[in-house]
Amino acid sequence: MPQQTASPKLPQHPRVGLFVTCLVDLMRPSVGFAAAKLLQDAGCHVEVPAQTCCGQPAFNSGDRATAADLARAMIRAFSHLDYVVAPSGSCAGMVRRHYPELFADDPDLRGKANAFAEKTWELTSFLVDVMGVSDVNARFEGVATYHDSCAGLREMGVQAQPRKLLGSVRGLKLVEMEGSDICCGFGGTFAVKYGEISNAIVAEKAARITESGAPMVLAGDLGCLMNMAGKLSRQNSATAVRHVAEVLAGMDELPPIAAPAASSAAGKGGA
């Protein structure tokens, strides 16, 4: 599993650029605000530069030219910052693993792309592995299970970090589901191209979530969360679906993903 190494010269208050991501910006802005709070509480100076897509949909669809254009814009926007942090293992993985690949043959951008990739982190990994956070000083009364997103786990080595932080949340009991590291079926454009296969995969994931007995499922990638929430809601499941950052930041006032406004308290309670 790939691992990142934190810089040995960590500034006292590092300048962190929050890469909000397209899905968070358009579908669940509360995740961005929760990420900013967590970073500020950890002692970071947080900036949110003007930004667009990281280029992952284009890259995964084979449109390298568009992906490279979007990557150049990202590198320019965040170049002055010490770190780039995203509440998404998928988007962070695109930058970390594939920006160097995009510009491997470009002598003008190869070095910049490599440096940019090195300073890009997924949110919970950055908090634990770089900032040394072990307690987020939050409370959430309830029981939850956790889904490991494919990109976060396999491209960014994110697995223990969210669980460590969740372990510090007062009142929260975390139970493991069977196959927590198995794909939910989203896969970005995969869910569009192969809808029937995607639906079969997410049906299996929904079954594992239900079997865990937890009234709430957490994850670190909004694409996975929306896919699981959509399936669970179509099954009329009462399972609440939330981004891990919302619980860690104590910002759980909004209804769970895909839940009606009256379900704002869903996911709390239970044993």
C-alpha positions as CSV (number, residue, x, y, z in Angstrom):
1,M,0.0,0.0,0.0
2,P,1.5,3.4,-1.0
3,Q,2.6,5.7,1.8
4,Q,3.4,9.3,1.9
5,T,6.2,10.9,3.9
6,A,5.6,14.2,5.7
7,S,8.1,17.0,5.2
8,P,10.7,17.1,8.0
9,K,10.5,20.9,8.0
10,L,6.9,21.3,8.9
11,P,6.1,25.0,9.4
12,Q,4.5,25.9,12.7
13,H,1.3,27.1,10.9
14,P,1.5,25.6,7.5
15,R,-0.3,27.3,4.6
16,V,-2.8,24.7,3.4
17,G,-4.8,25.1,0.2
18,L,-8.1,23.4,0.6
19,F,-9.0,21.6,-2.7
20,V,-12.8,21.5,-2.2
21,T,-13.5,19.2,-5.2
22,C,-16.3,19.4,-7.7
23,L,-18.7,17.1,-5.9
24,V,-18.3,18.8,-2.6
25,D,-18.7,22.2,-4.1
26,L,-21.9,21.3,-6.1
27,M,-23.5,18.6,-3.9
28,R,-22.3,18.9,-0.3
29,P,-20.6,22.1,0.6
30,S,-20.8,21.3,4.3
31,V,-18.0,18.8,3.7
32,G,-15.7,21.7,2.6
33,F,-16.6,23.8,5.6
34,A,-16.0,20.8,7.9
35,A,-12.6,20.2,6.3
36,A,-11.6,23.8,6.7
37,K,-12.6,23.7,10.4
38,L,-10.6,20.5,11.0
39,L,-7.5,22.1,9.3
40,Q,-7.8,25.3,11.2
41,D,-8.3,23.5,14.5
42,A,-5.1,21.6,13.7
43,G,-3.2,24.9,13.5
44,C,-3.1,25.4,9.7
45,H,-3.6,28.6,7.9
46,V,-6.3,27.6,5.4
47,E,-6.7,29.2,2.0
48,V,-9.3,28.3,-0.7
49,P,-7.9,29.4,-4.1
50,A,-10.1,29.8,-7.1
51,Q,-10.2,26.3,-8.5
52,T,-11.9,24.0,-10.9
53,C,-11.8,20.2,-11.5
54,C,-8.6,18.2,-10.9
55,G,-9.1,16.6,-14.3
56,Q,-9.9,13.1,-13.1
57,P,-13.1,12.5,-15.2
58,A,-11.2,13.6,-18.4
59,F,-8.2,11.5,-17.4
60,N,-10.3,8.4,-16.8
61,S,-12.1,8.9,-20.1
62,G,-8.8,9.0,-22.0
63,D,-9.0,12.8,-22.7
64,R,-5.4,13.5,-21.6
65,A,-5.3,17.0,-23.2
66,T,-8.2,18.3,-21.2
67,A,-6.9,16.6,-18.0
68,A,-3.5,18.3,-18.6
69,D,-5.2,21.7,-19.0
70,L,-7.1,21.3,-15.8
71,A,-3.9,20.1,-14.0
72,R,-2.0,23.1,-15.1
73,A,-4.7,25.4,-13.7
74,M,-4.6,23.5,-10.4
75,I,-0.8,23.8,-10.2
76,R,-0.9,27.5,-10.8
77,A,-3.7,28.1,-8.3
78,F,-2.0,26.2,-5.4
79,S,1.6,26.8,-6.2
80,H,2.3,29.3,-3.4
81,L,1.0,27.0,-0.6
82,D,2.9,24.5,1.6
83,Y,0.3,21.7,1.2
84,V,-2.8,20.9,-0.8
85,V,-5.5,18.9,1.1
86,A,-8.7,17.4,-0.3
87,P,-11.6,15.7,1.6
88,S,-11.4,13.1,-1.1
89,G,-9.0,10.2,-1.6
90,S,-10.1,10.0,-5.2
91,C,-9.2,13.6,-6.1
92,A,-6.0,13.6,-4.0
93,G,-5.0,10.3,-5.7
94,M,-5.5,11.9,-9.1
95,V,-3.0,14.6,-8.2
96,R,-0.6,12.4,-6.3
97,R,-0.4,9.5,-8.7
98,H,-1.3,10.8,-12.1
99,Y,-0.1,14.4,-12.4
100,P,3.5,13.2,-12.7
101,E,2.3,10.8,-15.3
102,L,0.6,13.5,-17.3
103,F,3.7,15.7,-17.5
104,A,6.4,13.0,-17.5
105,D,7.5,14.1,-21.0
106,D,7.1,17.8,-20.4
107,P,10.5,19.3,-19.4
108,D,8.8,22.6,-18.3
109,L,6.2,21.1,-16.1
110,R,7.6,17.7,-15.0
111,G,9.3,19.1,-11.9
112,K,6.4,21.3,-10.9
113,A,4.0,18.4,-11.3
114,N,6.1,16.1,-9.2
115,A,6.5,18.8,-6.4
116,F,2.8,19.5,-6.5
117,A,2.0,15.8,-6.2
118,E,4.3,15.4,-3.2
119,K,2.5,18.2,-1.2
120,T,-1.0,16.9,-1.9
121,W,-2.8,14.9,0.8
122,E,-6.1,13.4,1.6
123,L,-7.7,15.1,4.6
124,T,-7.6,12.5,7.4
125,S,-4.1,11.3,6.3
126,F,-2.9,14.9,6.5
127,L,-4.3,15.5,9.9
128,V,-2.8,12.3,11.3
129,D,0.4,11.8,9.4
130,V,1.5,15.4,8.9
131,M,-0.1,17.4,11.7
132,G,-0.1,14.7,14.3
133,V,-3.7,15.1,15.3
134,S,-5.0,12.3,17.5
135,D,-8.1,13.9,19.1
136,V,-10.5,16.1,17.2
137,N,-12.4,17.1,20.3
138,A,-15.8,16.2,18.9
139,R,-18.9,14.4,20.1
140,F,-21.4,12.3,18.2
141,E,-23.8,10.0,20.0
142,G,-24.3,6.9,17.9
143,V,-23.0,3.9,16.1
144,A,-21.3,4.0,12.6
145,T,-19.5,1.7,10.2
146,Y,-16.8,2.9,7.7
147,H,-16.4,2.3,4.0
148,D,-12.9,2.5,2.6
149,S,-12.9,4.1,-0.9
150,C,-10.9,2.4,-3.5
151,A,-8.8,5.4,-4.5
152,G,-8.2,6.6,-0.9
153,L,-7.1,3.1,0.2
154,R,-5.1,2.0,-2.8
155,E,-3.7,5.2,-4.1
156,M,-3.2,7.2,-0.9
157,G,-2.9,4.6,1.8
158,V,-5.9,5.9,3.8
159,Q,-7.3,3.3,6.1
160,A,-6.1,3.6,9.7
161,Q,-6.2,7.4,9.8
162,P,-9.9,8.0,9.7
163,R,-10.5,5.3,12.2
164,K,-7.9,6.8,14.5
165,L,-9.7,10.1,14.4
166,L,-13.1,8.6,14.7
167,G,-11.9,6.8,17.8
168,S,-11.4,10.2,19.5
169,V,-15.0,11.2,18.9
170,R,-16.9,11.1,22.2
171,G,-20.0,9.0,22.2
172,L,-19.3,7.3,18.8
173,K,-19.0,3.6,18.5
174,L,-17.4,2.3,15.3
175,V,-18.2,-1.2,14.1
176,E,-16.5,-2.8,11.1
177,M,-18.6,-4.1,8.3
178,E,-17.5,-7.2,6.3
179,G,-15.7,-6.1,3.2
180,S,-15.2,-2.5,4.2
181,D,-12.4,-2.3,1.6
182,I,-14.5,-3.7,-1.3
183,C,-15.6,-1.2,-4.0
184,C,-19.1,0.4,-3.7
185,G,-19.5,0.4,-7.5
186,F,-19.2,4.1,-8.1
187,G,-15.8,4.4,-9.8
188,G,-16.6,7.8,-11.4
189,T,-17.4,7.2,-15.0
190,F,-17.6,3.5,-14.4
191,A,-21.0,3.9,-12.9
192,V,-22.2,5.7,-16.0
193,K,-20.6,3.3,-18.5
194,Y,-21.5,0.1,-16.7
195,G,-24.7,0.9,-14.9
196,E,-25.9,-2.7,-14.4
197,I,-22.5,-3.9,-13.0
198,S,-22.3,-0.8,-10.8
199,N,-25.8,-1.4,-9.4
200,A,-24.9,-5.0,-8.6
201,I,-21.8,-4.0,-6.8
202,V,-23.5,-1.3,-4.7
203,A,-26.3,-3.7,-3.8
204,E,-23.6,-6.0,-2.2
205,K,-22.2,-3.0,-0.4
206,A,-25.6,-1.9,0.9
207,A,-26.1,-5.5,2.2
208,R,-22.9,-5.4,4.1
209,I,-23.7,-2.0,5.6
210,T,-27.1,-3.3,6.7
211,E,-25.6,-6.5,8.1
212,S,-23.2,-4.4,10.3
213,G,-26.1,-3.2,12.3
214,A,-24.9,0.3,12.3
215,P,-27.5,3.0,11.7
216,M,-24.9,5.2,9.9
217,V,-22.2,4.7,7.3
218,L,-19.2,7.0,6.9
219,A,-16.6,7.4,4.1
220,G,-14.1,10.0,2.9
221,D,-15.2,10.3,-0.8
222,L,-18.4,12.0,-1.7
223,G,-18.8,10.0,-4.9
224,C,-18.9,6.7,-2.9
225,L,-21.2,8.3,-0.4
226,M,-23.7,9.5,-3.0
227,N,-23.7,6.1,-4.7
228,M,-24.3,4.2,-1.4
229,A,-26.9,6.7,-0.2
230,G,-28.7,6.5,-3.5
231,K,-29.0,2.7,-3.3
232,L,-29.9,2.7,0.4
233,S,-32.6,5.3,-0.2
234,R,-34.1,3.3,-3.1
235,Q,-34.3,0.3,-0.7
236,N,-36.1,2.5,1.8
237,S,-33.3,2.0,4.3
238,A,-33.1,4.3,7.3
239,T,-29.3,4.1,7.3
240,A,-27.8,7.6,7.5
241,V,-24.9,8.4,5.1
242,R,-22.3,11.1,6.0
243,H,-18.9,12.2,5.1
244,V,-16.4,11.5,7.8
245,A,-15.3,15.1,8.0
246,E,-18.8,16.2,9.1
247,V,-18.7,13.9,12.1
248,L,-15.0,14.7,13.0
249,A,-15.8,18.4,12.9
250,G,-19.0,18.1,14.9
251,M,-20.9,19.6,12.0
252,D,-23.8,17.2,11.6
253,E,-26.7,19.6,11.6
254,L,-27.6,19.0,8.0
255,P,-29.6,15.9,7.1
256,P,-27.6,12.9,6.0
257,I,-26.9,12.5,2.3
258,A,-30.0,11.7,0.2
259,A,-32.2,12.0,3.3
260,P,-35.2,14.4,3.6
261,A,-34.9,17.4,5.9
262,A,-36.9,15.7,8.6
263,S,-34.1,13.1,8.9
264,S,-31.5,15.5,10.3
265,A,-31.1,13.4,13.4
266,A,-30.8,10.1,11.5
267,G,-27.8,8.0,12.4
268,K,-27.7,9.1,16.0
269,G,-28.5,6.6,18.7
270,G,-28.5,2.9,18.6
271,A,-26.2,0.4,20.1
